[in-house]
Amino acid sequence: MTREAPAARETERVRAFFDRSAASYDGWMRPFDRLLLDDGRKRLCSRARGRTLEVAFGTGLNLPYYPPEVQLTGIDVSPAMLEVARTRSGALACAVELRVADAQALDFPDACFELRQQRRSESDAVGLSIARSVLELGGSGIMTSRPGCRRSASECR
């Protein structure tokens, strides 16, 4: 068995979970938002400028907080989550491109984004190193922790 096989199985497990959960995700995230994030989404997204990549985009709960001048690309492993986000993005001023993609195998040229945002989970080490490659020289990467993650929120430049 190759090293990629366990990672691929884990990605598929995560995809299946979020595909099943997409319709109810926003509802069960509300209490976590109130308890753990407070105005964190607004503070984080308001910092975005230029071409911005958000990894683990989900249903697009961050969308209302991006400035209108941002050129946003959102990726997620779950097509069902992105369908919810597509509906949400229709009413917004900023340009949004949504793609089904895995942070561990980004299909973007190097240095094509000014800002990359990602919610951190316990299996992000590979995704983080790959995602760094798509940042422009001097670009910022911002990470927030997901509920239940043992690592603290961090920011890297």
Summary of the structure (lengths in Angstrom):
residues: 157
radius of gyration: 14.9
end to end distance: 36.0
largest distance: 47.1
contacts: 464
relative contact order: 0.15
helix: 41%
strand: 25%
